[in-house]
Amino acid sequence: MKIHQFTANQTLLSLNGSYEELSQVEVEYRMDECRLNRIEEVRDESLIFRFIKEFIHFFALVL
């Protein structure tokens, strides 16, 4: 069965979860296992630098 076809109860069983609050031990385990759920900021390259990189690309130099 595909995960999007699970009922709420089947999902909880597959994740070893329940409708009750997580214990502190379970919270710490999941934090160690999965880390924080966040998006990291990526430094953006300048437009000029990206333009120049297109001309020093290996295949551009071969052509």
N, C-alpha and C positions, 0 to 999 in steps of 0.2 A: 504494500500500500504506500502511496506517495504521501509525503508529509502534509501537503495542502489538503488532503482528504481526511486527516485525523479529526476526531471530535475533541472537545476541550478535555474530556477525561482521558482519552488516549494520549494526548499531548502531555498531560501531567504525568501519566505513568511512564512515558518514554523518557522524560526528563527527571524521573524520580522526585517529582514535586507534589505539592498538595495545595489546597485552597488556603491553608493557614500560613502565617508569617514564617519566614525562614529563621532558623536559629542562628546565633552569632557564629557558631562553628561552621555552619553551612555557608554563610556569607563570606567568611574568611577563605574557605576552601575555593569557592567560586571566583573570588577576586584573585587568588593566586593562580588558578587554572586559566581564567579567561582574560584577565587584566581589565582595565577600565574601558568602557565603551565610549570612545571619543575620536574625533577627527583631528589629526595633527596638521598644523599649519605648514605648508610647503612654501619655501621661498621661491618667488617667481623670477624668471630671468627677464631681462629687458628685451624689448622688441628688436632692438638693433643687434644684440648678441645672438638672438635666435636666428635673425636674418643672415648674419655672417656665418653661423654654424652650418647653414644649408650649403654654402659654397666650399666648405672644407670637409664635407662629408666624403667618405672613402669613394663611393660610387660617382659622386660629382667630379672628383679629381680624376678618376679613371676615364670618364667621358671627355 
